[in-house]
Amino acid sequence: MNRRITATAAACALAIPLGVAAAAPASATTVAHLNVICSAVNIRTSPTTAATALGVGYKGDPDAVTKGLLPKGATAFTWLYGAVTRASDHKKITGWAIASCIH
């Protein structure tokens, strides 16, 4: 639990406004090392379910989070941007994942 609070607090400084899809910075700094907790999560090109899925991360796969989307007035991130590395084949997929599947 303490790890989650620390990661969320660190990512707050990198939040972007709702509706703005931003590309990853050229030299992204990892602010949290988290894991996929859902059985599977789509990694997308932008923080919306309408965006193209780049690949799938699976439960237990590590995610190096670099930023999050915090809608105005919200108290929790809705999407997280980072690089998921699949344990099964070591493929690295960089993009947006729904925050409820990453902890």
C-alpha positions as CSV (number, residue, x, y, z in Angstrom):
1,M,0.0,0.0,0.0
2,N,2.8,2.4,0.9
3,R,4.5,1.7,-2.5
4,R,1.2,2.6,-4.3
5,I,0.8,5.9,-2.4
6,T,4.5,6.9,-3.1
7,A,4.2,6.0,-6.8
8,T,1.0,8.0,-7.1
9,A,2.4,11.0,-5.3
10,A,5.5,10.9,-7.6
11,A,3.5,10.7,-10.7
12,C,1.2,13.7,-9.7
13,A,3.9,16.1,-10.9
14,L,3.7,14.7,-14.4
15,A,-0.1,14.7,-14.8
16,I,-1.5,16.1,-18.1
17,P,-5.0,17.6,-18.5
18,L,-8.0,15.5,-19.6
19,G,-8.4,15.3,-23.4
20,V,-4.8,16.0,-24.2
21,A,-2.9,13.0,-25.6
22,A,0.8,13.7,-25.4
23,A,3.7,11.6,-26.8
24,A,6.3,10.4,-24.4
25,P,9.1,12.8,-23.7
26,A,12.3,12.1,-25.6
27,S,14.1,11.2,-22.4
28,A,11.3,10.0,-20.2
29,T,12.1,9.5,-16.5
30,T,10.5,6.6,-14.8
31,V,8.6,7.8,-11.7
32,A,7.2,4.4,-10.6
33,H,7.9,0.7,-11.1
34,L,4.5,-1.0,-11.0
35,N,2.9,-4.2,-12.3
36,V,-0.1,-5.2,-14.4
37,I,-2.8,-6.5,-12.0
38,C,-5.6,-7.4,-14.4
39,S,-5.4,-10.7,-16.4
40,A,-4.7,-8.6,-19.5
41,V,-4.6,-4.9,-20.3
42,N,-4.4,-3.2,-23.8
43,I,-1.5,-0.8,-24.2
44,R,-2.8,2.1,-26.4
45,T,-1.5,5.0,-28.5
46,S,-3.4,7.6,-26.5
47,P,-5.4,7.6,-23.2
48,T,-8.8,6.6,-24.6
49,T,-10.4,3.2,-25.4
50,A,-11.0,4.4,-28.9
51,A,-7.2,4.6,-29.5
52,T,-5.3,1.9,-31.4
53,A,-4.0,-1.0,-29.2
54,L,-0.3,-1.4,-29.6
55,G,-0.2,-4.7,-27.7
56,V,-1.3,-6.4,-24.5
57,G,0.3,-6.6,-21.1
58,Y,-0.5,-9.5,-18.8
59,K,-0.9,-10.0,-15.0
60,G,2.5,-9.6,-13.3
61,D,4.2,-7.9,-16.2
62,P,6.3,-4.9,-15.0
63,D,5.4,-1.4,-16.1
64,A,7.9,1.5,-15.9
65,V,5.5,4.5,-15.5
66,T,6.6,7.9,-16.8
67,K,3.4,9.9,-16.5
68,G,-0.3,9.8,-15.8
69,L,-3.6,11.4,-16.8
70,L,-5.4,13.1,-14.0
71,P,-8.7,14.6,-15.1
72,K,-9.7,18.0,-13.6
73,G,-11.3,17.5,-10.2
74,A,-10.2,13.8,-10.0
75,T,-8.3,12.4,-7.1
76,A,-6.8,9.4,-8.9
77,F,-5.2,8.8,-12.3
78,T,-7.4,7.3,-15.0
79,W,-4.6,6.4,-17.4
80,L,-0.8,5.7,-17.0
81,Y,1.9,6.0,-19.6
82,G,4.9,3.8,-19.6
83,A,6.7,0.7,-20.9
84,V,5.3,-2.7,-20.1
85,T,7.7,-5.5,-20.6
86,R,6.0,-8.8,-21.2
87,A,7.4,-11.7,-19.1
88,S,6.4,-14.3,-21.6
89,D,8.5,-12.9,-24.5
90,H,10.3,-9.9,-23.1
91,K,8.6,-7.6,-25.7
92,K,8.5,-4.0,-24.5
93,I,5.3,-2.1,-25.3
94,T,5.2,1.6,-24.7
95,G,1.9,3.4,-24.4
96,W,-1.1,4.2,-22.3
97,A,-2.9,1.7,-20.0
98,I,-6.0,2.1,-18.0
99,A,-4.8,2.9,-14.4
100,S,-7.1,0.5,-12.7
101,C,-5.0,-2.4,-14.2
102,I,-1.6,-1.0,-13.1
103,H,-0.4,-1.0,-9.4
